[in-house]
Amino acid sequence: MNNKKATPEELLEAISKKLDKILGVLAIQGKDVITQINILHGIGLEWDEIGRYVGLTANAARKRYERKNE
């Protein structure tokens, strides 16, 4: 077991990442799928997570993003 305590900077970084995800999920509500994908990709989520939020597979979400942004 790792007993190392996180530094205040590490805690702030972890909190910031979680808040970004929460705000991103809130921001996609009511938007079309392509806009949802763009928002979630913009906050740095991985394709598998983006796919879960928009109801697609990771590969389908990535392909839609690539097609739209060519």
PDB file of N, CA, C, O and CB in Angstrom:
ATOM      1  N   MET A   1       0.839  -1.177   0.000  1.00  0.00           N
ATOM      2  CA  MET A   1       0.000   0.000   0.000  1.00  0.00           C
ATOM      3  C   MET A   1       0.883   1.238   0.000  1.00  0.00           C
ATOM      4  O   MET A   1       1.913   1.278   0.672  1.00  0.00           O
ATOM      5  CB  MET A   1      -0.954  -0.001   1.211  1.00  0.00           C
ATOM      6  N   ASN A   2       0.476   2.235  -0.748  1.00  0.00           N
ATOM      7  CA  ASN A   2       1.236   3.467  -0.857  1.00  0.00           C
ATOM      8  C   ASN A   2       0.763   4.444   0.217  1.00  0.00           C
ATOM      9  O   ASN A   2      -0.397   4.856   0.216  1.00  0.00           O
ATOM     10  CB  ASN A   2       1.091   4.083  -2.272  1.00  0.00           C
ATOM     11  N   ASN A   3       1.652   4.812   1.126  1.00  0.00           N
ATOM     12  CA  ASN A   3       1.292   5.725   2.215  1.00  0.00           C
ATOM     13  C   ASN A   3       1.709   7.161   1.935  1.00  0.00           C
ATOM     14  O   ASN A   3       1.599   8.019   2.810  1.00  0.00           O
ATOM     15  CB  ASN A   3       1.922   5.260   3.509  1.00  0.00           C
ATOM     16  N   LYS A   4       2.185   7.432   0.727  1.00  0.00           N
ATOM     17  CA  LYS A   4       2.615   8.776   0.374  1.00  0.00           C
ATOM     18  C   LYS A   4       1.404   9.703   0.309  1.00  0.00           C
ATOM     19  O   LYS A   4       0.418   9.402  -0.365  1.00  0.00           O
ATOM     20  CB  LYS A   4       3.374   8.772  -0.972  1.00  0.00           C
ATOM     21  N   LYS A   5       1.484  10.813   1.002  1.00  0.00           N
ATOM     22  CA  LYS A   5       0.406  11.800   0.962  1.00  0.00           C
ATOM     23  C   LYS A   5       0.606  12.712  -0.243  1.00  0.00           C
ATOM     24  O   LYS A   5       1.729  13.071  -0.597  1.00  0.00           O
ATOM     25  CB  LYS A   5       0.358  12.630   2.279  1.00  0.00           C
ATOM     26  N   ALA A   6      -0.506  13.071  -0.859  1.00  0.00           N
ATOM     27  CA  ALA A   6      -0.459  13.973  -2.004  1.00  0.00           C
ATOM     28  C   ALA A   6      -0.127  15.383  -1.534  1.00  0.00           C
ATOM     29  O   ALA A   6      -0.538  15.818  -0.459  1.00  0.00           O
ATOM     30  CB  ALA A   6      -1.799  13.956  -2.773  1.00  0.00           C
ATOM     31  N   THR A   7       0.626  16.077  -2.371  1.00  0.00           N
ATOM     32  CA  THR A   7       0.935  17.473  -2.065  1.00  0.00           C
ATOM     33  C   THR A   7      -0.299  18.319  -2.350  1.00  0.00           C
ATOM     34  O   THR A   7      -1.203  17.872  -3.055  1.00  0.00           O
ATOM     35  CB  THR A   7       2.159  17.976  -2.893  1.00  0.00           C
ATOM     36  N   PRO A   8      -0.349  19.526  -1.816  1.00  0.00           N
ATOM     37  CA  PRO A   8      -1.488  20.398  -2.120  1.00  0.00           C
ATOM     38  C   PRO A   8      -1.649  20.622  -3.627  1.00  0.00           C
ATOM     39  O   PRO A   8      -2.771  20.690  -4.127  1.00  0.00           O
ATOM     40  CB  PRO A   8      -1.322  21.744  -1.410  1.00  0.00           C
ATOM     41  N   GLU A   9      -0.537  20.737  -4.345  1.00  0.00           N
ATOM     42  CA  GLU A   9      -0.598  20.936  -5.787  1.00  0.00           C
ATOM     43  C   GLU A   9      -1.203  19.715  -6.479  1.00  0.00           C
ATOM     44  O   GLU A   9      -1.987  19.865  -7.416  1.00  0.00           O
ATOM     45  CB  GLU A   9       0.800  21.226  -6.346  1.00  0.00           C
ATOM     46  N   GLU A  10      -0.851  18.512  -6.031  1.00  0.00           N
ATOM     47  CA  GLU A  10      -1.401  17.290  -6.609  1.00  0.00           C
ATOM     48  C   GLU A  10      -2.903  17.190  -6.336  1.00  0.00           C
ATOM     49  O   GLU A  10      -3.676  16.773  -7.198  1.00  0.00           O
ATOM     50  CB  GLU A  10      -0.673  16.056  -6.048  1.00  0.00           C
ATOM     51  N   LEU A  11      -3.297  17.576  -5.133  1.00  0.00           N
ATOM     52  CA  LEU A  11      -4.723  17.561  -4.804  1.00  0.00           C
ATOM     53  C   LEU A  11      -5.502  18.549  -5.655  1.00  0.00           C
ATOM     54  O   LEU A  11      -6.591  18.236  -6.136  1.00  0.00           O
ATOM     55  CB  LEU A  11      -4.930  17.875  -3.329  1.00  0.00           C
ATOM     56  N   LEU A  12      -4.951  19.740  -5.841  1.00  0.00           N
ATOM     57  CA  LEU A  12      -5.612  20.749  -6.674  1.00  0.00           C
ATOM     58  C   LEU A  12      -5.727  20.280  -8.122  1.00  0.00           C
ATOM     59  O   LEU A  12      -6.745  20.517  -8.773  1.00  0.00           O
ATOM     60  CB  LEU A  12      -4.846  22.077  -6.613  1.00  0.00           C
ATOM     61  N   GLU A  13      -4.697  19.623  -8.623  1.00  0.00           N
ATOM     62  CA  GLU A  13      -4.720  19.104  -9.985  1.00  0.00           C
ATOM     63  C   GLU A  13      -5.807  18.034 -10.136  1.00  0.00           C
ATOM     64  O   GLU A  13      -6.543  18.033 -11.122  1.00  0.00           O
ATOM     65  CB  GLU A  13      -3.341  18.528 -10.363  1.00  0.00           C
ATOM     66  N   ALA A  14      -5.905  17.137  -9.172  1.00  0.00           N
ATOM     67  CA  ALA A  14      -6.919  16.085  -9.209  1.00  0.00           C
ATOM     68  C   ALA A  14      -8.324  16.681  -9.144  1.00  0.00           C
ATOM     69  O   ALA A  14      -9.217  16.252  -9.875  1.00  0.00           O
ATOM     70  CB  ALA A  14      -6.710  15.097  -8.051  1.00  0.00           C
ATOM     71  N   ILE A  15      -8.516  17.656  -8.280  1.00  0.00           N
ATOM     72  CA  ILE A  15      -9.817  18.320  -8.154  1.00  0.00           C
ATOM     73  C   ILE A  15     -10.162  19.050  -9.451  1.00  0.00           C
ATOM     74  O   ILE A  15     -11.303  19.003  -9.910  1.00  0.00           O
ATOM     75  CB  ILE A  15      -9.815  19.311  -6.960  1.00  0.00           C
ATOM     76  N   SER A  16      -9.185  19.717 -10.031  1.00  0.00           N
ATOM     77  CA  SER A  16      -9.398  20.457 -11.265  1.00  0.00           C
ATOM     78  C   SER A  16      -9.830  19.523 -12.396  1.00  0.00           C
ATOM     79  O   SER A  16     -10.738  19.855 -13.159  1.00  0.00           O
ATOM     80  CB  SER A  16      -8.125  21.212 -11.657  1.00  0.00           C
ATOM     81  N   LYS A  17      -9.193  18.366 -12.510  1.00  0.00           N
ATOM     82  CA  LYS A  17      -9.558  17.405 -13.548  1.00  0.00           C
ATOM     83  C   LYS A  17     -10.978  16.890 -13.353  1.00  0.00           C
ATOM     84  O   LYS A  17     -11.720  16.726 -14.322  1.00  0.00           O
ATOM     85  CB  LYS A  17      -8.577  16.238 -13.557  1.00  0.00           C
ATOM     86  N   LYS A  18     -11.355  16.637 -12.112  1.00  0.00           N
ATOM     87  CA  LYS A  18     -12.714  16.160 -11.845  1.00  0.00           C
ATOM     88  C   LYS A  18     -13.747  17.246 -12.145  1.00  0.00           C
ATOM     89  O   LYS A  18     -14.810  16.961 -12.696  1.00  0.00           O
ATOM     90  CB  LYS A  18     -12.842  15.701 -10.383  1.00  0.00           C
ATOM     91  N   LEU A  19     -13.435  18.474 -11.786  1.00  0.00           N
ATOM     92  CA  LEU A  19     -14.355  19.575 -12.087  1.00  0.00           C
ATOM     93  C   LEU A  19     -14.501  19.793 -13.586  1.00  0.00           C
ATOM     94  O   LEU A  19     -15.600  20.063 -14.070  1.00  0.00           O
ATOM     95  CB  LEU A  19     -13.875  20.860 -11.423  1.00  0.00           C
ATOM     96  N   ASP A  20     -13.396  19.678 -14.326  1.00  0.00           N
ATOM     97  CA  ASP A  20     -13.458  19.797 -15.778  1.00  0.00           C
ATOM     98  C   ASP A  20     -14.403  18.753 -16.360  1.00  0.00           C
ATOM     99  O   ASP A  20     -15.197  19.054 -17.251  1.00  0.00           O
ATOM    100  CB  ASP A  20     -12.059  19.651 -16.393  1.00  0.00           C
ATOM    101  N   LYS A  21     -14.316  17.528 -15.854  1.00  0.00           N
ATOM    102  CA  LYS A  21     -15.171  16.455 -16.352  1.00  0.00           C
ATOM    103  C   LYS A  21     -16.636  16.746 -16.033  1.00  0.00           C
ATOM    104  O   LYS A  21     -17.506  16.576 -16.887  1.00  0.00           O
ATOM    105  CB  LYS A  21     -14.750  15.103 -15.746  1.00  0.00           C
ATOM    106  N   ILE A  22     -16.907  17.182 -14.813  1.00  0.00           N
ATOM    107  CA  ILE A  22     -18.286  17.501 -14.411  1.00  0.00           C
ATOM    108  C   ILE A  22     -18.847  18.625 -15.279  1.00  0.00           C
ATOM    109  O   ILE A  22     -19.969  18.531 -15.776  1.00  0.00           O
ATOM    110  CB  ILE A  22     -18.342  17.902 -12.914  1.00  0.00           C
ATOM    111  N   LEU A  23     -18.071  19.676 -15.457  1.00  0.00           N
ATOM    112  CA  LEU A  23     -18.536  20.801 -16.271  1.00  0.00           C
ATOM    113  C   LEU A  23     -18.732  20.395 -17.724  1.00  0.00           C
ATOM    114  O   LEU A  23     -19.673  20.847 -18.377  1.00  0.00           O
ATOM    115  CB  LEU A  23     -17.548  21.961 -16.186  1.00  0.00           C
ATOM    116  N   GLY A  24     -17.851  19.546 -18.231  1.00  0.00           N
ATOM    117  CA  GLY A  24     -17.994  19.061 -19.602  1.00  0.00           C
ATOM    118  C   GLY A  24     -19.269  18.268 -19.789  1.00  0.00           C
ATOM    119  O   GLY A  24     -19.982  18.452 -20.777  1.00  0.00           O
ATOM    120  N   VAL A  25     -19.561  17.386 -18.845  1.00  0.00           N
ATOM    121  CA  VAL A  25     -20.777  16.577 -18.932  1.00  0.00           C
ATOM    122  C   VAL A  25     -22.015  17.462 -18.851  1.00  0.00           C
ATOM    123  O   VAL A  25     -22.996  17.222 -19.554  1.00  0.00           O
ATOM    124  CB  VAL A  25     -20.806  15.519 -17.816  1.00  0.00           C
ATOM    125  N   LEU A  26     -21.976  18.464 -18.014  1.00  0.00           N
ATOM    126  CA  LEU A  26     -23.098  19.405 -17.940  1.00  0.00           C
ATOM    127  C   LEU A  26     -23.225  20.207 -19.234  1.00  0.00           C
ATOM    128  O   LEU A  26     -24.336  20.483 -19.686  1.00  0.00           O
ATOM    129  CB  LEU A  26     -22.923  20.357 -16.743  1.00  0.00           C
ATOM    130  N   ALA A  27     -22.099  20.578 -19.825  1.00  0.00           N
ATOM    131  CA  ALA A  27     -22.114  21.411 -21.023  1.00  0.00           C
ATOM    132  C   ALA A  27     -22.663  20.687 -22.246  1.00  0.00           C
ATOM    133  O   ALA A  27     -23.152  21.338 -23.170  1.00  0.00           O
ATOM    134  CB  ALA A  27     -20.726  21.903 -21.314  1.00  0.00           C
ATOM    135  N   ILE A  28     -22.595  19.358 -22.277  1.00  0.00           N
ATOM    136  CA  ILE A  28     -23.061  18.637 -23.463  1.00  0.00           C
ATOM    137  C   ILE A  28     -24.556  18.387 -23.481  1.00  0.00           C
ATOM    138  O   ILE A  28     -25.101  17.961 -24.500  1.00  0.00           O
ATOM    139  CB  ILE A  28     -22.352  17.334 -23.567  1.00  0.00           C
ATOM    140  N   GLN A  29     -25.219  18.643 -22.381  1.00  0.00           N
ATOM    141  CA  GLN A  29     -26.656  18.366 -22.293  1.00  0.00           C
ATOM    142  C   GLN A  29     -27.421  19.158 -23.350  1.00  0.00           C
ATOM    143  O   GLN A  29     -27.280  20.377 -23.449  1.00  0.00           O
ATOM    144  CB  GLN A  29     -27.190  18.705 -20.885  1.00  0.00           C
ATOM    145  N   GLY A  30     -28.239  18.445 -24.147  1.00  0.00           N
ATOM    146  CA  GLY A  30     -29.077  19.090 -25.146  1.00  0.00           C
ATOM    147  C   GLY A  30     -28.376  19.447 -26.443  1.00  0.00           C
ATOM    148  O   GLY A  30     -28.988  20.045 -27.329  1.00  0.00           O
ATOM    149  N   LYS A  31     -27.112  19.095 -26.570  1.00  0.00           N
ATOM    150  CA  LYS A  31     -26.352  19.412 -27.780  1.00  0.00           C
ATOM    151  C   LYS A  31     -26.350  18.205 -28.714  1.00  0.00           C
ATOM    152  O   LYS A  31     -26.599  17.078 -28.287  1.00  0.00           O
ATOM    153  CB  LYS A  31     -24.899  19.832 -27.427  1.00  0.00           C
ATOM    154  N   ASP A  32     -26.063  18.457 -30.002  1.00  0.00           N
ATOM    155  CA  ASP A  32     -25.966  17.356 -30.942  1.00  0.00           C
ATOM    156  C   ASP A  32     -24.694  16.539 -30.645  1.00  0.00           C
ATOM    157  O   ASP A  32     -23.789  17.005 -29.954  1.00  0.00           O
ATOM    158  CB  ASP A  32     -25.961  17.886 -32.406  1.00  0.00           C
ATOM    159  N   VAL A  33     -24.651  15.326 -31.180  1.00  0.00           N
ATOM    160  CA  VAL A  33     -23.567  14.390 -30.841  1.00  0.00           C
ATOM    161  C   VAL A  33     -22.198  14.935 -31.217  1.00  0.00           C
ATOM    162  O   VAL A  33     -21.251  14.793 -30.443  1.00  0.00           O
ATOM    163  CB  VAL A  33     -23.788  13.056 -31.535  1.00  0.00           C
ATOM    164  N   ILE A  34     -22.071  15.548 -32.372  1.00  0.00           N
ATOM    165  CA  ILE A  34     -20.770  16.072 -32.797  1.00  0.00           C
ATOM    166  C   ILE A  34     -20.286  17.159 -31.834  1.00  0.00           C
ATOM    167  O   ILE A  34     -19.111  17.184 -31.467  1.00  0.00           O
ATOM    168  CB  ILE A  34     -20.855  16.633 -34.235  1.00  0.00           C
ATOM    169  N   THR A  35     -21.175  18.042 -31.429  1.00  0.00           N
ATOM    170  CA  THR A  35     -20.809  19.085 -30.465  1.00  0.00           C
ATOM    171  C   THR A  35     -20.426  18.462 -29.127  1.00  0.00           C
ATOM    172  O   THR A  35     -19.470  18.903 -28.490  1.00  0.00           O
ATOM    173  CB  THR A  35     -21.972  20.083 -30.275  1.00  0.00           C
ATOM    174  N   GLN A  36     -21.160  17.445 -28.700  1.00  0.00           N
ATOM    175  CA  GLN A  36     -20.823  16.749 -27.459  1.00  0.00           C
ATOM    176  C   GLN A  36     -19.418  16.161 -27.539  1.00  0.00           C
ATOM    177  O   GLN A  36     -18.619  16.302 -26.613  1.00  0.00           O
ATOM    178  CB  GLN A  36     -21.848  15.641 -27.165  1.00  0.00           C
ATOM    179  N   ILE A  37     -19.130  15.502 -28.653  1.00  0.00           N
ATOM    180  CA  ILE A  37     -17.803  14.892 -28.832  1.00  0.00           C
ATOM    181  C   ILE A  37     -16.723  15.964 -28.793  1.00  0.00           C
ATOM    182  O   ILE A  37     -15.694  15.784 -28.142  1.00  0.00           O
ATOM    183  CB  ILE A  37     -17.731  14.108 -30.167  1.00  0.00           C
ATOM    184  N   ASN A  38     -16.948  17.073 -29.482  1.00  0.00           N
ATOM    185  CA  ASN A  38     -15.955  18.156 -29.499  1.00  0.00           C
ATOM    186  C   ASN A  38     -15.703  18.717 -28.102  1.00  0.00           C
ATOM    187  O   ASN A  38     -14.557  18.972 -27.731  1.00  0.00           O
ATOM    188  CB  ASN A  38     -16.415  19.278 -30.428  1.00  0.00           C
ATOM    189  N   ILE A  39     -16.755  18.907 -27.340  1.00  0.00           N
ATOM    190  CA  ILE A  39     -16.606  19.444 -25.979  1.00  0.00           C
ATOM    191  C   ILE A  39     -15.818  18.474 -25.108  1.00  0.00           C
ATOM    192  O   ILE A  39     -14.869  18.869 -24.431  1.00  0.00           O
ATOM    193  CB  ILE A  39     -17.989  19.725 -25.347  1.00  0.00           C
ATOM    194  N   LEU A  40     -16.212  17.213 -25.125  1.00  0.00           N
ATOM    195  CA  LEU A  40     -15.546  16.220 -24.269  1.00  0.00           C
ATOM    196  C   LEU A  40     -14.108  15.984 -24.695  1.00  0.00           C
ATOM    197  O   LEU A  40     -13.233  15.788 -23.851  1.00  0.00           O
ATOM    198  CB  LEU A  40     -16.310  14.900 -24.292  1.00  0.00           C
ATOM    199  N   HIS A  41     -13.858  16.001 -25.994  1.00  0.00           N
ATOM    200  CA  HIS A  41     -12.479  15.855 -26.471  1.00  0.00           C
ATOM    201  C   HIS A  41     -11.655  17.074 -26.048  1.00  0.00           C
ATOM    202  O   HIS A  41     -10.488  16.952 -25.677  1.00  0.00           O
ATOM    203  CB  HIS A  41     -12.445  15.682 -28.022  1.00  0.00           C
ATOM    204  N   GLY A  42     -12.280  18.240 -26.109  1.00  0.00           N
ATOM    205  CA  GLY A  42     -11.597  19.476 -25.736  1.00  0.00           C
ATOM    206  C   GLY A  42     -11.158  19.527 -24.276  1.00  0.00           C
ATOM    207  O   GLY A  42     -10.186  20.205 -23.941  1.00  0.00           O
ATOM    208  N   ILE A  43     -11.876  18.810 -23.403  1.00  0.00           N
ATOM    209  CA  ILE A  43     -11.465  18.803 -21.994  1.00  0.00           C
ATOM    210  C   ILE A  43     -10.531  17.640 -21.692  1.00  0.00           C
ATOM    211  O   ILE A  43     -10.143  17.427 -20.544  1.00  0.00           O
ATOM    212  CB  ILE A  43     -12.688  18.733 -21.083  1.00  0.00           C
ATOM    213  N   GLY A  44     -10.172  16.887 -22.735  1.00  0.00           N
ATOM    214  CA  GLY A  44      -9.134  15.877 -22.566  1.00  0.00           C
ATOM    215  C   GLY A  44      -9.595  14.482 -22.188  1.00  0.00           C
ATOM    216  O   GLY A  44      -8.787  13.676 -21.725  1.00  0.00           O
ATOM    217  N   LEU A  45     -10.873  14.174 -22.373  1.00  0.00           N
ATOM    218  CA  LEU A  45     -11.322  12.828 -22.052  1.00  0.00           C
ATOM    219  C   LEU A  45     -10.824  11.844 -23.102  1.00  0.00           C
ATOM    220  O   LEU A  45     -10.605  12.210 -24.257  1.00  0.00           O
ATOM    221  CB  LEU A  45     -12.854  12.776 -21.949  1.00  0.00           C
ATOM    222  N   GLU A  46     -10.648  10.596 -22.691  1.00  0.00           N
ATOM    223  CA  GLU A  46     -10.251   9.530 -23.604  1.00  0.00           C
ATOM    224  C   GLU A  46     -11.454   9.101 -24.426  1.00  0.00           C
ATOM    225  O   GLU A  46     -12.598   9.335 -24.035  1.00  0.00           O
ATOM    226  CB  GLU A  46      -9.658   8.326 -22.831  1.00  0.00           C
ATOM    227  N   TRP A  47     -11.190   8.466 -25.579  1.00  0.00           N
ATOM    228  CA  TRP A  47     -12.271   8.100 -26.487  1.00  0.00           C
ATOM    229  C   TRP A  47     -13.277   7.140 -25.864  1.00  0.00           C
ATOM    230  O   TRP A  47     -14.473   7.250 -26.133  1.00  0.00           O
ATOM    231  CB  TRP A  47     -11.701   7.486 -27.730  1.00  0.00           C
ATOM    232  N   ASP A  48     -12.822   6.206 -25.042  1.00  0.00           N
ATOM    233  CA  ASP A  48     -13.779   5.267 -24.440  1.00  0.00           C
ATOM    234  C   ASP A  48     -14.753   5.987 -23.518  1.00  0.00           C
ATOM    235  O   ASP A  48     -15.935   5.648 -23.462  1.00  0.00           O
ATOM    236  CB  ASP A  48     -13.038   4.172 -23.662  1.00  0.00           C
ATOM    237  N   GLU A  49     -14.251   6.975 -22.803  1.00  0.00           N
ATOM    238  CA  GLU A  49     -15.120   7.747 -21.909  1.00  0.00           C
ATOM    239  C   GLU A  49     -16.059   8.649 -22.709  1.00  0.00           C
ATOM    240  O   GLU A  49     -17.235   8.780 -22.370  1.00  0.00           O
ATOM    241  CB  GLU A  49     -14.276   8.591 -20.933  1.00  0.00           C
ATOM    242  N   ILE A  50     -15.545   9.266 -23.763  1.00  0.00           N
ATOM    243  CA  ILE A  50     -16.392  10.092 -24.625  1.00  0.00           C
ATOM    244  C   ILE A  50     -17.511   9.242 -25.200  1.00  0.00           C
ATOM    245  O   ILE A  50     -18.669   9.657 -25.199  1.00  0.00           O
ATOM    246  CB  ILE A  50     -15.564  10.741 -25.763  1.00  0.00           C
ATOM    247  N   GLY A  51     -17.177   8.063 -25.687  1.00  0.00           N
ATOM    248  CA  GLY A  51     -18.177   7.170 -26.248  1.00  0.00           C
ATOM    249  C   GLY A  51     -19.275   6.826 -25.259  1.00  0.00           C
ATOM    250  O   GLY A  51     -20.454   6.799 -25.615  1.00  0.00           O
ATOM    251  N   ARG A  52     -18.890   6.564 -24.019  1.00  0.00           N
ATOM    252  CA  ARG A  52     -19.889   6.245 -22.989  1.00  0.00           C
ATOM    253  C   ARG A  52     -20.858   7.409 -22.775  1.00  0.00           C
ATOM    254  O   ARG A  52     -22.062   7.201 -22.629  1.00  0.00           O
ATOM    255  CB  ARG A  52     -19.195   5.892 -21.663  1.00  0.00           C
ATOM    256  N   TYR A  53     -20.333   8.620 -22.756  1.00  0.00           N
ATOM    257  CA  TYR A  53     -21.191   9.777 -22.505  1.00  0.00           C
ATOM    258  C   TYR A  53     -22.118  10.093 -23.669  1.00  0.00           C
ATOM    259  O   TYR A  53     -23.226  10.586 -23.458  1.00  0.00           O
ATOM    260  CB  TYR A  53     -20.346  10.981 -22.199  1.00  0.00           C
ATOM    261  N   VAL A  54     -21.681   9.816 -24.898  1.00  0.00           N
ATOM    262  CA  VAL A  54     -22.507  10.179 -26.057  1.00  0.00           C
ATOM    263  C   VAL A  54     -23.259   8.983 -26.643  1.00  0.00           C
ATOM    264  O   VAL A  54     -23.997   9.137 -27.616  1.00  0.00           O
ATOM    265  CB  VAL A  54     -21.637  10.806 -27.134  1.00  0.00           C
ATOM    266  N   GLY A  55     -23.082   7.812 -26.069  1.00  0.00           N
ATOM    267  CA  GLY A  55     -23.827   6.631 -26.511  1.00  0.00           C
ATOM    268  C   GLY A  55     -23.263   5.953 -27.740  1.00  0.00           C
ATOM    269  O   GLY A  55     -24.000   5.319 -28.496  1.00  0.00           O
ATOM    270  N   LEU A  56     -21.960   6.079 -27.947  1.00  0.00           N
ATOM    271  CA  LEU A  56     -21.285   5.438 -29.069  1.00  0.00           C
ATOM    272  C   LEU A  56     -20.123   4.610 -28.550  1.00  0.00           C
ATOM    273  O   LEU A  56     -19.735   4.715 -27.386  1.00  0.00           O
ATOM    274  CB  LEU A  56     -20.794   6.487 -30.097  1.00  0.00           C
ATOM    275  N   THR A  57     -19.571   3.779 -29.437  1.00  0.00           N
ATOM    276  CA  THR A  57     -18.323   3.110 -29.065  1.00  0.00           C
ATOM    277  C   THR A  57     -17.207   4.141 -29.139  1.00  0.00           C
ATOM    278  O   THR A  57     -17.370   5.204 -29.739  1.00  0.00           O
ATOM    279  CB  THR A  57     -18.023   1.876 -29.999  1.00  0.00           C
ATOM    280  N   ALA A  58     -16.082   3.823 -28.530  1.00  0.00           N
ATOM    281  CA  ALA A  58     -14.928   4.727 -28.578  1.00  0.00           C
ATOM    282  C   ALA A  58     -14.504   4.968 -30.019  1.00  0.00           C
ATOM    283  O   ALA A  58     -14.203   6.100 -30.398  1.00  0.00           O
ATOM    284  CB  ALA A  58     -13.749   4.152 -27.766  1.00  0.00           C
ATOM    285  N   ASN A  59     -14.479   3.910 -30.824  1.00  0.00           N
ATOM    286  CA  ASN A  59     -14.053   4.021 -32.206  1.00  0.00           C
ATOM    287  C   ASN A  59     -15.025   4.879 -33.020  1.00  0.00           C
ATOM    288  O   ASN A  59     -14.594   5.698 -33.831  1.00  0.00           O
ATOM    289  CB  ASN A  59     -13.924   2.637 -32.828  1.00  0.00           C
ATOM    290  N   ALA A  60     -16.320   4.699 -32.810  1.00  0.00           N
ATOM    291  CA  ALA A  60     -17.320   5.497 -33.533  1.00  0.00           C
ATOM    292  C   ALA A  60     -17.208   6.979 -33.162  1.00  0.00           C
ATOM    293  O   ALA A  60     -17.320   7.842 -34.033  1.00  0.00           O
ATOM    294  CB  ALA A  60     -18.746   4.980 -33.228  1.00  0.00           C
ATOM    295  N   ALA A  61     -16.992   7.275 -31.901  1.00  0.00           N
ATOM    296  CA  ALA A  61     -16.836   8.669 -31.467  1.00  0.00           C
ATOM    297  C   ALA A  61     -15.599   9.287 -32.104  1.00  0.00           C
ATOM    298  O   ALA A  61     -15.644  10.421 -32.582  1.00  0.00           O
ATOM    299  CB  ALA A  61     -16.744   8.755 -29.928  1.00  0.00           C
ATOM    300  N   ARG A  62     -14.491   8.543 -32.110  1.00  0.00           N
ATOM    301  CA  ARG A  62     -13.250   9.045 -32.705  1.00  0.00           C
ATOM    302  C   ARG A  62     -13.423   9.298 -34.196  1.00  0.00           C
ATOM    303  O   ARG A  62     -12.967  10.318 -34.712  1.00  0.00           O
ATOM    304  CB  ARG A  62     -12.103   8.056 -32.470  1.00  0.00           C
ATOM    305  N   LYS A  63     -14.083   8.371 -34.890  1.00  0.00           N
ATOM    306  CA  LYS A  63     -14.274   8.529 -36.337  1.00  0.00           C
ATOM    307  C   LYS A  63     -15.166   9.720 -36.657  1.00  0.00           C
ATOM    308  O   LYS A  63     -14.899  10.449 -37.612  1.00  0.00           O
ATOM    309  CB  LYS A  63     -14.874   7.257 -36.937  1.00  0.00           C
ATOM    310  N   ARG A  64     -16.206   9.926 -35.887  1.00  0.00           N
ATOM    311  CA  ARG A  64     -17.070  11.097 -36.110  1.00  0.00           C
ATOM    312  C   ARG A  64     -16.286  12.388 -35.886  1.00  0.00           C
ATOM    313  O   ARG A  64     -16.437  13.352 -36.637  1.00  0.00           O
ATOM    314  CB  ARG A  64     -18.305  11.054 -35.174  1.00  0.00           C
ATOM    315  N   TYR A  65     -15.455  12.401 -34.859  1.00  0.00           N
ATOM    316  CA  TYR A  65     -14.633  13.574 -34.581  1.00  0.00           C
ATOM    317  C   TYR A  65     -13.683  13.840 -35.748  1.00  0.00           C
ATOM    318  O   TYR A  65     -13.551  14.974 -36.209  1.00  0.00           O
ATOM    319  CB  TYR A  65     -13.839  13.383 -33.271  1.00  0.00           C
ATOM    320  N   GLU A  66     -13.031  12.791 -36.212  1.00  0.00           N
ATOM    321  CA  GLU A  66     -12.064  12.959 -37.301  1.00  0.00           C
ATOM    322  C   GLU A  66     -12.744  13.409 -38.583  1.00  0.00           C
ATOM    323  O   GLU A  66     -12.214  14.271 -39.284  1.00  0.00           O
ATOM    324  CB  GLU A  66     -11.307  11.658 -37.546  1.00  0.00           C
ATOM    325  N   ARG A  67     -13.912  12.845 -38.911  1.00  0.00           N
ATOM    326  CA  ARG A  67     -14.635  13.241 -40.119  1.00  0.00           C
ATOM    327  C   ARG A  67     -15.068  14.697 -40.061  1.00  0.00           C
ATOM    328  O   ARG A  67     -14.944  15.435 -41.038  1.00  0.00           O
ATOM    329  CB  ARG A  67     -15.849  12.350 -40.323  1.00  0.00           C
ATOM    330  N   LYS A  68     -15.576  15.098 -38.905  1.00  0.00           N
ATOM    331  CA  LYS A  68     -16.089  16.461 -38.742  1.00  0.00           C
ATOM    332  C   LYS A  68     -14.956  17.491 -38.759  1.00  0.00           C
ATOM    333  O   LYS A  68     -15.157  18.623 -39.198  1.00  0.00           O
ATOM    334  CB  LYS A  68     -16.882  16.576 -37.432  1.00  0.00           C
ATOM    335  N   ASN A  69     -13.778  17.108 -38.288  1.00  0.00           N
ATOM    336  CA  ASN A  69     -12.679  18.064 -38.128  1.00  0.00           C
ATOM    337  C   ASN A  69     -11.572  17.890 -39.166  1.00  0.00           C
ATOM    338  O   ASN A  69     -10.431  18.287 -38.930  1.00  0.00           O
ATOM    339  CB  ASN A  69     -12.092  17.932 -36.748  1.00  0.00           C
ATOM    340  N   GLU A  70     -11.905  17.298 -40.312  1.00  0.00           N
ATOM    341  CA  GLU A  70     -10.896  17.156 -41.384  1.00  0.00           C
ATOM    342  C   GLU A  70     -10.713  18.457 -42.109  1.00  0.00           C
ATOM    343  O   GLU A  70      -9.911  18.538 -43.039  1.00  0.00           O
ATOM    344  CB  GLU A  70     -11.295  16.059 -42.382  1.00  0.00           C
TER     345      GLU A  70
END
